[in-house]
Amino acid sequence: MLFEQREVNPYAEPVPVNELEVSGVYFSVTFCDREMLIPAMETLVYVGRDLESGDVAQFYFQDIDSYQRGVQYGSVSEDEQATFYIYPEEELSHVFDYERALDILMVCSMRRRGLPVE
């Protein structure tokens, strides 16, 4: 099997906040080590901005599992489990669309194989 050839940027390209879509699926990609060889990836759903009184530039995401079960922010009952993440705008550098998350993982793969990443 041959995967499509593509140009991959060596730097992260997070989703611009003005492109986030409510109910859109995004990917949090972080690393467990300084060398950036051990990625941690989580699928998130964007549920909105400034959902609580007093919020200023706060972006809300939900874990994909609870979202697919129909759990909604603000209406979680005691017997339901859901994880919500609230990030200020300046801390969204780890949230990507699918293609950009794939780029991050491809660069990680190159680093793991000792290939130059520039």
C-alpha positions in Angstrom: 0.0 0.0 0.0 1.3 3.4 -0.9 0.1 6.5 1.1 -0.2 9.8 -0.8 3.0 11.9 -0.9 2.6 15.2 0.8 4.5 18.2 2.0 4.6 18.3 5.8 5.4 21.4 7.8 7.8 20.8 10.7 5.8 23.2 12.9 2.3 22.9 14.4 -0.6 24.5 12.7 -3.5 24.6 15.2 -7.0 25.4 14.2 -7.6 29.2 14.1 -10.3 30.1 16.6 -12.4 31.8 13.9 -12.5 28.4 12.1 -13.8 26.3 15.0 -17.3 25.0 14.4 -19.7 23.9 17.1 -20.1 20.1 16.9 -16.9 19.9 14.9 -14.5 17.2 15.6 -10.9 18.2 16.5 -7.8 16.5 17.9 -5.7 17.4 20.8 -2.1 16.4 20.2 0.4 16.8 23.0 3.7 15.1 23.9 4.7 13.1 27.0 8.4 13.9 26.6 10.7 16.8 25.8 12.1 15.2 22.7 8.5 15.0 21.3 8.8 11.3 20.5 5.7 10.1 22.5 2.5 11.7 21.3 -0.8 11.7 23.2 -3.9 12.3 21.1 -7.5 12.8 22.1 -10.5 13.3 20.0 -12.6 16.3 21.1 -15.8 18.0 20.0 -16.0 21.8 20.1 -19.1 22.8 22.0 -18.9 26.5 22.1 -17.2 29.7 23.4 -17.9 31.6 26.6 -20.6 29.3 27.8 -20.6 30.5 31.4 -21.4 33.9 32.7 -18.2 36.0 33.0 -16.3 34.0 30.4 -14.0 35.9 28.1 -12.4 34.0 25.2 -12.9 30.6 26.8 -13.3 27.7 24.4 -15.2 24.6 25.5 -14.5 21.1 24.2 -16.0 17.7 25.1 -14.7 14.1 24.9 -16.0 12.3 21.9 -17.4 9.4 23.8 -19.9 11.4 25.9 -20.7 13.6 22.9 -21.7 10.6 20.9 -23.9 9.4 23.8 -25.8 12.6 23.6 -24.5 14.2 26.7 -24.6 18.0 26.4 -22.8 20.7 28.3 -24.9 22.1 31.1 -27.3 19.1 31.3 -25.1 16.3 32.6 -26.9 14.2 35.2 -25.2 12.5 38.1 -25.3 9.1 36.4 -23.7 10.4 33.2 -20.0 10.7 32.7 -18.5 13.4 30.5 -15.3 15.3 30.3 -15.3 19.0 29.3 -12.1 21.0 28.7 -12.1 24.8 28.9 -9.2 26.5 27.2 -8.4 30.2 27.0 -7.7 31.4 23.5 -3.9 31.5 24.1 -3.8 27.8 25.1 -5.3 26.3 22.0 -2.0 25.6 20.3 -2.6 21.8 20.7 -6.0 21.6 19.0 -5.9 20.6 15.3 -8.2 19.5 12.5 -7.6 16.0 11.2 -5.0 16.8 8.5 -2.9 19.0 10.7 -3.0 16.4 13.5 -1.8 13.8 11.0 1.1 16.2 10.0 2.2 16.4 13.7 2.2 12.6 13.9 4.1 12.3 10.7 6.8 14.7 11.9 6.9 12.7 15.2 7.4 9.5 13.1 10.3 11.2 11.3 11.9 12.2 14.6 11.5 8.7 16.0 13.4 7.3 12.9 16.2 9.9 13.4 15.3 11.7 10.1 16.0 15.5 9.9 13.0 17.7 10.6 13.3 21.2 9.5 
